[in-house]
């Protein structure tokens, strides 16, 4: 058996505002924006370099806008990624070192909370695999 998590729904109150945030401030790629049936709009967005996407829209979920937390983006260089997001206008926390692994945090306009993790350094990873 093989299973891949490829799409995660993110509940938002204003699809156009969220679409602008994810594309303009975070640099996500717009895969499609379609209305399959009246009242069901599906906007799929993919983070740069990711195999997984998010979906925002209308008529798809009963989750309250802003209720999602803990989606994690792993980046090779967190300082570079944070600087780019801040340059694009995103409000990203300062970088925190949690035991040798670096993290920063941000929210979308509805309050859905994201975590950005720097790639785990080999020395930290190796300390836990022996």
URVENTA-V235782 format. One record per residue. N is the residue number from 1. PHI is phi in whole degrees, -180 to 180 (999 if undefined). OMEGA is omega in radians with two decimals (999 if undefined). Layout:
n=N phi=PHI omega=OMEGA
n=N phi=PHI omega=OMEGA
//
This chain:
n=1 phi=999 omega=3.07
n=2 phi=-133 omega=3.09
n=3 phi=-138 omega=3.08
n=4 phi=-128 omega=3.00
n=5 phi=-82 omega=-3.05
n=6 phi=-120 omega=-3.10
n=7 phi=-140 omega=3.09
n=8 phi=-125 omega=3.09
n=9 phi=-80 omega=3.08
n=10 phi=-120 omega=-3.07
n=11 phi=-78 omega=-3.13
n=12 phi=-131 omega=3.13
n=13 phi=-93 omega=-3.10
n=14 phi=-130 omega=-3.03
n=15 phi=-62 omega=-3.10
n=16 phi=-66 omega=3.10
n=17 phi=-63 omega=3.14
n=18 phi=-66 omega=3.12
n=19 phi=-60 omega=3.11
n=20 phi=-64 omega=3.12
n=21 phi=-60 omega=-3.07
n=22 phi=-68 omega=-3.14
n=23 phi=-83 omega=-3.03
n=24 phi=-82 omega=-3.08
n=25 phi=-89 omega=-3.12
n=26 phi=-101 omega=3.10
n=27 phi=78 omega=3.09
n=28 phi=-66 omega=3.10
n=29 phi=-88 omega=3.07
n=30 phi=-81 omega=3.14
n=31 phi=-83 omega=3.04
n=32 phi=-165 omega=3.10
n=33 phi=-141 omega=-3.04
n=34 phi=-133 omega=3.02
n=35 phi=-114 omega=-3.08
n=36 phi=-64 omega=3.09
n=37 phi=-137 omega=3.14
n=38 phi=-53 omega=3.13
n=39 phi=90 omega=3.12
n=40 phi=-122 omega=3.11
n=41 phi=-102 omega=-3.11
n=42 phi=-123 omega=3.11
n=43 phi=-118 omega=-3.14
n=44 phi=-105 omega=-3.08
n=45 phi=-132 omega=-3.12
n=46 phi=-124 omega=3.05
n=47 phi=-62 omega=-3.13
n=48 phi=-56 omega=3.09
n=49 phi=82 omega=-3.06
n=50 phi=-94 omega=3.01
n=51 phi=-90 omega=-3.14
n=52 phi=-107 omega=-3.12
n=53 phi=-124 omega=2.96
n=54 phi=-115 omega=3.06
n=55 phi=-128 omega=2.99
n=56 phi=-120 omega=3.12
n=57 phi=161 omega=3.13
n=58 phi=-129 omega=3.05
n=59 phi=73 omega=-3.07
n=60 phi=-117 omega=-2.99
n=61 phi=-142 omega=3.06
n=62 phi=-100 omega=3.09
n=63 phi=-63 omega=3.11
n=64 phi=-73 omega=3.07
n=65 phi=-54 omega=3.12
n=66 phi=86 omega=-3.05
n=67 phi=-89 omega=-3.10
n=68 phi=-87 omega=3.08
n=69 phi=-147 omega=3.02
n=70 phi=93 omega=3.01
n=71 phi=-62 omega=-2.98
n=72 phi=-122 omega=3.05
n=73 phi=-106 omega=3.12
n=74 phi=-101 omega=-3.08
n=75 phi=-126 omega=-3.13
n=76 phi=-68 omega=-3.12
n=77 phi=-135 omega=-3.03
n=78 phi=-68 omega=3.12
n=79 phi=-64 omega=3.12
n=80 phi=-63 omega=-3.13
n=81 phi=-64 omega=3.13
n=82 phi=-61 omega=3.13
n=83 phi=-59 omega=3.13
n=84 phi=-65 omega=3.14
n=85 phi=-66 omega=3.10
n=86 phi=-64 omega=3.10
n=87 phi=-60 omega=3.14
n=88 phi=-81 omega=3.07
n=89 phi=103 omega=3.12
n=90 phi=-80 omega=3.10
n=91 phi=-93 omega=-3.08
n=92 phi=-112 omega=-3.14
n=93 phi=-63 omega=2.98
n=94 phi=-65 omega=3.12
n=95 phi=-76 omega=3.11
n=96 phi=-116 omega=3.08
n=97 phi=-97 omega=3.14
n=98 phi=-114 omega=3.11
n=99 phi=71 omega=3.12
n=100 phi=95 omega=3.06
n=101 phi=-111 omega=-3.03
n=102 phi=-98 omega=-3.13
n=103 phi=-135 omega=2.97
n=104 phi=-143 omega=-2.99
n=105 phi=-132 omega=3.04
n=106 phi=-156 omega=3.11
n=107 phi=-129 omega=3.03
n=108 phi=-82 omega=-3.09
n=109 phi=-59 omega=3.11
n=110 phi=-90 omega=-3.12
n=111 phi=101 omega=3.01
n=112 phi=-62 omega=-2.99
n=113 phi=-100 omega=-3.10
n=114 phi=-117 omega=3.05
n=115 phi=-121 omega=3.02
n=116 phi=-111 omega=-3.11
n=117 phi=-116 omega=3.00
n=118 phi=-72 omega=3.12
n=119 phi=-55 omega=-3.10
n=120 phi=-65 omega=3.12
n=121 phi=-62 omega=-3.12
n=122 phi=-53 omega=-3.12
n=123 phi=-63 omega=3.12
n=124 phi=-71 omega=3.13
n=125 phi=-60 omega=-3.11
n=126 phi=-65 omega=3.14
n=127 phi=-65 omega=-3.11
n=128 phi=-103 omega=-3.11
n=129 phi=-107 omega=-3.12
n=130 phi=-100 omega=999
//
